Amino acid sequence: MKAIKTQIIFCLIACFLSVQAFAQQKQVTVNAKQQSLSSLLEDIASKNDIQFAFDANYFSQIKVDLKVENQDIADFVNLICDKYHLLSETIDGTIILYKNPAPLLEPVAEMIKISGVVQDETTGEPLLFCHVGFVDSEMKGTTTNELGIFTATIEKQAQLQIAISHLGYQRLDTTLNLQTGQFFTIKLHPFSINIEAIQVFQQEKNVIEMGNQSERIAFNPKQSANLPRVDDSDLISSLSLIPGVNFLGGQTSGISIRGSSPSENMVMLDGIPVLETSHLFGNLSVLNSKYISQAFVSRGAFDATYGERTSGVVELKGKNNFYKPSLDLSANLLNVSGTANVPIGKVVSVSGSYRFSYIDRWENYLYKQILEQGSSDDESTVSPFIQYDDVNVKVGIKPSDKHEISFNFLNSYDLQVRDYQFKDGSRLFRYEDAVSENRGMSANWFYQTTPNFQQQITAGYNDLTRDAYAHSGMGPNSQGNGGKDEKDEGNNYLEEFSAKWSGELKTGRFTHQAGFGANINQVTYDYRSERSTGNKLTDSIVFDSETNLYHVYLQEKITLFDKLEARLGVRGNYFDITQKFYLQPRFGLRYEINDYLAVLYAGGIYNQFLTRIRKVDIDGNSDLVWFLPDESGEGILKAQQHVLGLQFDQNGWAVNVEGYYKKTDGRVNLFAEQTGGQQKLIEYNQRNGKSNNFGMDLLLQYKHGKFTHILTTSVSKSEEQFEVFNNGETYPSFDDQRVRLRWTEMAKIKGFVIAANLVYNSGSPYLVTESGSGNSEFDRLPYFMQADISFIKRFQYKFFNLSTGISLMNITNRENILEVDYFNVSDATGSYSVRTDVTAMRFTPVFFLNILLQ
C-alpha cells in the first residue's frame, strides 16, 4: 500500500508541474489603450485558455495602456505586476492576481542636464542674467551667467517648453527637443524704441526690472533716450529712476546710493572702475547710454563676490556687434557724440564711442541757463568755461559661445572754469577752475569650462588726476590799501593695478563660488592755501601712500526648497599697511510665496580701504579727496548692513519695497581748525567718525499697452558724528536727503514718444560758517522740485532711423539750489562773507537730433 500511495503522489506532482509548464509556455499578444485590466485579463483568458483569478471591482478601475507581442505569460504577469503594483501566485493552474499591500515606492526619475546660450538676435551679444523659465514643470527656472549661458538639471523627457525674458527684449516661448549633450543657441529679438508694442504678449518688459535675483536690479539703457533730459546720450536719466539712487549735483557731484558718498559705490564699465562720474557741474554724467548695452544695480548688502565698497554696485557692459556694422550719431546744444560697431568676421567685434562738448565755442542759451549762478549777499554773475569729452573702446573676441575675451579702454576729461563778476564798484573778485582726467583699461576672459563650471580672469589699470585752483579776495581801496589775496590749489592723483580670478560650479541644488585677487593702489595729495595771516603757511596738506590689498572669497548658494533660496558667503581682505586680515561674512534669503510674490533679506559686513573723504575748509566748503589709511588703520570703513524687502511682479505690475539699515565705523574727514593767539593760524586735522543710514525705498511700476507709469519714493535719514567737530554731536550728513520722490509717465503713440518727470527732493544740509569766527552750524537748502516733459518723433527707413525731439526742462521755472559756496575776505575795516548759490537750470527747452545707420 505504501508503494501505491507513493506512486499516486508522484503522478499528481507530475501532472501539476506539466500543467504549470504548459501555462508558462503560452505566449500572449496585447494592444490595449485605456482598457480596464479586468477586461484585458478576460480577453487573454478566452483566447489563450488561461485561468485568472482576481478582484473584478478593483481591477476594473485600473486603466491599461500596453502593447506587447508574443510574450511568455510568465513575463507578461511580471510586467503588469511591476507596472500596476500587484502580486501573483499560481495554484492548480490558476494565476491569482491581487493588490500588493506594501506601500507604493516613489519612482526615481531619470535626470538629464541641459545647457545653452541666450544672445541678442541682431548683434550676437550674450545676454546676462536672463530669466529662463520651465513651463508646466515642477523645476524652477534658472538665470544666464556672464556668458549668457544657462545650465539646469531636469527630468528626462522628449521635449521641454521654456519661456525666456530679458529687459528690452521680446519674451520668447519655445519648445526644445532634448537630446543628450546638446547645446542650445537661443536668440532674443530686441524691442525697438522707435515703435510702440501692439500685441500684449509682445509688450516690452518694464523700464526697470527687479528680476529673480534679490540684490540686482536691471534697467534699460535704451530708455534714456525716451525720458526728458539735457543730453539724449546721458545714462543717468534712467539710472535715477531706481529708488534710493540719486545723482548729486554741484562740485562734489556723483552717484549716491542710499545716502552714501559717491566713492562708496563701485561703478564698473567692462571691469574698469569709473572714478569720476560727472560733467558740467553735476548736470551731466560721464556714462554714455549709446555705448552701453546692459546695466545692473545693487543698492547694498550685496554678496561676497563684490568687495572693497560699502554701499552699492553699478555694473555696465559695453556694446558688441558680431553680425553687422552700425553707426549712431547724435547732436544737441551741448555736445556731439558718435558710437560705432564694426564686426570682423563673426568672431571679432570692435566698438567705440566719442562724445565731446563744443559749448566753449558756442555759448548758447542752454549753456548759460545750466550755469546760471549768483551770490545772495553781493550780486554777481558767472562767466563759465566748460570742456569735456568721453572716449570708450572695446574689442570683443568670441571664439565660441563658451568663450568671450574683451579688451577695454576709457578716457574721460573734464575742465570747469568759473570767473565771478561782481556788481559795479565791488572790490571783490573770485576765479576757480578744476580739471580732471580718468583713464582706464582692462582685459577680461570669460570661459565656460564645463556645463556646470564657469570662470573669469580680469586684469586692469586705472588712474585719475584732478587739479583744482581758486583765487579770490578783495582789491585795494581808492587809496591803494586794504587789499586781500587768497589762493587755494590742490592736486589729487590715484593709480590702481588690479587682477582677479573667479569661478562658479553648480552641483544639484548648490552653486559654489570662489575667487581671489590683488589691488595695488597709490594715492598722492598736495594742497596749499594762502589764507593764513603772517608769514607761515599752515593751511596745507601733503600725503603720499602706496598699498597692496589682497582678497579671497567663498560663497554657497543653496536651493533649500522649491521656494526658498539661501546664500552664505565670506570675503576676506589682507591690507599690507596694517598687516591685518579683515573677515566679512555675508548672507541672504529669498522666499517665494507664490509665482509673483517674494520676500527677501540680505546682510553682512563690508570693508572699504580706498575712499574719497571730505575736506572741509574754514569757510565750510567741502571738497572730496582720495585717501588711503595709515598704519593705525584709521580710515578703513567697516559697514554693517541689513536689507528686508518685498517684491511683486505680475501682469505689467512691478512693486518693490525695501527697508534698510547701515552702520559705518572708521570714517575719516579733514577739518580746518583755527588756532588762537596773536597770530590766528589754520590747520587741517584728521578726525575720526561714524555714520548711520536707514530708510525705506518704494517702487511702483505699471506697464500696459502704450503706457508706462513709474512712481518711486525714498524716505531716509543719514547722520554722522566726528570727534571735536560740532562739539562731537551728531549732525545730518552732507548727503542726507529725507524725502525723494519721482513720478514718470511715458506713452508711445504712432511713432511719437511723450514722457514727463516730476522730481521732488527735500533740502540737503550745508554748513554755515560765520566770517572769521570758525564757529559753525547747519542749515538746509530749500526743497528741490522740477517738472520736465519731452516730445520725440522717430522715423524708420530702410537703412537708417531718424529721431528728433525737444525736452522742456523745469517747466515751472523754479529756482533750485544744488550747493552753497562761501568765501571770506577781510581788510582793515572788517570781514566780508560772500555766499554763492550753485543752481540747477531754470526753464529751458533742449533740442536733439539722432541718426542710426545700420
Beta strands, then each sheet from edge to edge (+ up, - down):
strand 1: 27-36
strand 2: 51-53
strand 3: 63-72
strand 4: 86-91
strand 5: 94-99
strand 6: 111-120
strand 7: 131-134
strand 8: 142-143
strand 9: 149-155
strand 10: 159-165
strand 11: 172-177
strand 12: 183-188
strand 13: 208-209
strand 14: 217-219
strand 15: 245-248
strand 16: 254-257
strand 17: 265-269
strand 18: 272-273
strand 19: 278-279
strand 20: 284-285
strand 21: 292-298
strand 22: 312-318
strand 23: 326-332
strand 24: 335-344
strand 25: 348-357
strand 26: 374-375
strand 27: 380-400
strand 28: 403-422
strand 29: 428-450
strand 30: 453-474
strand 31: 484-507
strand 32: 510-529
strand 33: 540-561
strand 34: 564-575
strand 35: 580-592
strand 36: 597-608
strand 37: 611-616
strand 38: 622-627
strand 39: 637-650
strand 40: 653-675
strand 41: 681-704
strand 42: 707-722
strand 43: 731-732
strand 44: 739-749
strand 45: 752-761
strand 46: 765-769
strand 47: 776-780
strand 48: 784-796
strand 49: 800-809
strand 50: 817-827
strand 51: 830-839
strand 52: 844-853
sheet 1: 1+ 3-
sheet 2: 2+ 5+ 4-
sheet 3: 9+ 6- 12-
sheet 4: 8+ 7- 10+ 11-
sheet 5: 13+ 14- 21+ 22- 17- 18+
sheet 6: 15+ 16-
sheet 7: 19+ 20-
sheet 8: 38+ 37- 40- 39+ 36- 35+ 34- 33+ 32- 31+ 30- 29+ 28- 27+ 25- 24+ 23- 52+ 49- 48+ 45- 44+ 42- 41+
sheet 9: 38+ 37- 40- 39+ 36- 35+ 34- 33+ 32- 31+ 30- 29+ 28- 27+ 25- 24+ 23- 52+ 49- 48+ 45- 44+ 42- 43+
sheet 10: 26+ 51- 50+
sheet 11: 46+ 47-
end
